[in-house]
Amino acid sequence: MSATQRALDGLVEAFSRIPGAKVAVVRPGASMPTDQPNVVLSPLTLTRVGRSRRAGSLLDLELMVAVEASGETIFDITEQLLLIAETLPHTRLDPLPENRSGFGLVIGVGVSLDVLEPTGPPVREVVVDVHPLTPAESTGLRLVPPTQQRG
């Protein structure tokens, strides 16, 4: 299972703890489920945040998920969603974009992918040659690398 899917499943599991919440995931381009869930999670974007080395070489991503509530208890459920979101390891909480017609929030969740870095043989010795610059005779001072010195 992908790291992104695990992050999304973690949100579903956390939000499913709300009493009376029926949580569903609607993937981009898919239609709304027929069982009428009152909490709908819709993945919006998966963007690169950077690289880190906290547990090996990692590519850090951010999964942005729209969380929309509906039904008779929309305000109670939204309050519970916000309370649970505060306990999750999230990157940020934002309001829904203006093009979304629902009531809810957008949560950003961190996703980390292992990055395989090419490796070569171990470096046994590092050699650094330092050549001083020497002045050459002329009306001005011209610095010339040692390989181009005049006699």
N, C-alpha and C positions, 0 to 999 in steps of 0.2 A: 504494500500500500504506500502511496506517495506521502511525503511529509505534508503537503498541502491538504490532502484528504484527511490525514490524522488531525490537523489543526481544525478543519471544518467539523469533523466528528466530535472533537472536544467541545466546540461551541454548542453543537446539538445536544450533547450529553448534559452540559451545564444548564442550558435553557430549558431542557425537558424536566428539570427538577421543580419548576414553577408549578404549583397546584393548578390543575385545570388547563395547562398549556398543551396544545397539540402542535408540535414543531415539525416543519417540513423544510427541505432544501429544494429550491428551484434553481437549477443550473441555467447559465446564460443560453437563451434561445428556446428553453423548454416552456411548456404551458403550465399553468397553475394546477396543482393536484385537485382531484375531484372530491377528496374527503374534507375539504374546507378547514385547513389548519388555522389556528389563530395566531401563530408565530411563524413567519416565513423568513428563511435565511437565503439570500441571493448573493453568491460571490460576484464582486464587481471587478476587482483588479488583483493582479499578482505582480508586484514591482520589486526591482532590485534596490536594496538599501545600501549594501556594501559588502565588504569581506571582513572576516574576523578569524581569530585563531584561539578562541577560548576553549574549544574541544577539538583540536585539529584544525585543518584548513576548511573553512566554511564560507558558503555564499549565503548572505543574509537577505531574506525577502520579506515583504509585507503583504499579507492577504487582507484585502479590504472586503468586508461582508456587510451588505445591507440587512438590517434586522427590522422587519415590519410586523406590527401588531394589528389585530382587528378583532371585531366582536363586541359584545356587550360590556366586557370588562377591559376595554382597551387601555384605559389609564392605569388600572391596577397591574395589568400585565407589563406595561411599559415601565412602570416604576420597579417592578421585580427584575425586569431585564437589565435596567441600569444598575440595580444593586448587585446583581450577579456579575455583570460586566466589570464592576469595580474590583471584584475578587479575582478575576482572571488576569493572567499575564498578557496584557494588551499593550499595543504601542500608542493607540489614541482612540478617542471617542469623538465622533462628529455627528451633526444632524444629517438627516437624509438629504441627498442632492435635490435641487428644485424640480428636476425632471421625474422624480419618484412621487407618486400620488399617495403613498401610504403614510402611516404614522409610526415613527420609530427612530432608529439611529444607525450609524455606520460604525462598525468596530474594526480596528486594525489589529491583526494578530501576526506575531513574528513566526516566520518559517525559516529553518536553516537546512541547507543542503550540503552534504559532504562534497568537497572538491578534490579531485585527484590531481596532484601536482606532479609534473615530471621530475624524476630524480635521476641523477647520474652517479658515477662513482664518487666516493668520498674525496674531498680535497685534502691532500696530505701536506702540501706546502704552498704558501702564498709568497710570490716574489714580486716586489715592487722596485723597479729601477727608477731612480731619481737622477736626472741630469741637470746640473746647474746651467743657467743661461749665462753666456759670456758676451761682453760687448765687442763689437767689431769696429775698426777704425773708419771713421767718416766724419763729415762735418756735424752730424747729429749722432745720437746714440741709438744704435739699432741692435736689438737683441736677436740673436740667432741661435737656434738649437745646436748642440755640440756636433752633430753629424754634418752641419753645413758651415763649420768654422773655416775661416781663411787663414793661411799661414803667413 
